[in-house]
């Protein structure tokens, strides 16, 4: 049951709806790829999911912000977000380096 006095951190609904959009639309790219015999279309599903999820999440976030139910991030949430972004960039960089090493060896 939802409490009417709950306040949500900024970006809460964006993240939830982006994940829902990716989950729903990921299955769209594979049949499209098979039907057109083009494996490049596999990435279209998640991309559409991100676009739809962000648009829906932003509209919900704006609605809740007007009602005063969105609060700014706390210092610990900001720190956790920075650590998560830095970790993601590090993992991406490591993956690219491993790919390049395997490509040329």
N, C-alpha and C positions, 0 to 999 in steps of 0.2 A: 504494500500500500504506500502510496506517495504522500509525503508530508508536504503541505503547502508552503511551509516556511523554509524548506531546504534551499541553500544557495549553492550553485555549481561554479567550479573554477572556470576561468576564461579558457575557451577552446575545448571544453568538455564535449559538447555536442558535435563539434567538427570532427574530432577523432572517432567518436562512435559511429557517426553516419558515413565517414570515409571508409571505415572497416566494413560496414554493412554493404556499402556500394561496391567495394572490391569483391566481397564474397558473392554478391548476387551476379555481378556482370562478368566475373572471371570465366564462367561457363559459356559466355557468348563468343569468346575469341576462338575456341577450339573448333566448334562446328563451322564457323565462318572460314577458318583456315582450311578445313577439310573440303568444304564446298567449293572454295576458289582455288584449291591446290596451291596455296601460297602460305608458307609457314610464318610469314611476317605479320599476318593478321592475328596471331595468338595474343599479342600485346594490346590489341584494341579493346578487349573486354575489360581488363583492369583499368585502363586509361579512362574509359567511359564511366566505370564505377567510381573512380576518384572524382571525376567531374560532377556526376550526379550526387554523390555523397557529400561533397563539399558544399554544393548549392543548397541541398536540403538542410545540412547541418548549420550552415550560416543563417538560413532563414529562421530555424528554430532558436538559434543563439540570439538573434536580433529580437525575436519575440520575448524571450526570457529576460533579455537585457532591459527592454522597455518596462517589464514588470518589476525590475530591480532584483532579479533572482540570479544574476551573474556577478560573481565577486572577482577581484583581481587575484592573480597568483600570489601565494605567499613566498617568502624568501626560500624556504626549503623546496617548494615546488619549482621555483625558477632554477635553483641549483641542480635539482634532479633532471630538469629539462635540458640544461646545458651539458650535463654529463652524458645524457642519452644521445644528444646530437653529436658530441665529440666522439663517443663510442661508435656511432653509426658511420661517421666519416672515416674513422680509423679502420673499421672493418671493410668498408668499401675500398679504401686505398690499398689495404692488404690484399683484397681479392683481385684488384686490377693488377697489382705487381705480380702475384702468383700466376695470373692468366698470361701476362706478358712473358714471364720466365718460361712457362710451359709452351708457349707459342714458338719461342725462338730456340728451344733446346731440342 
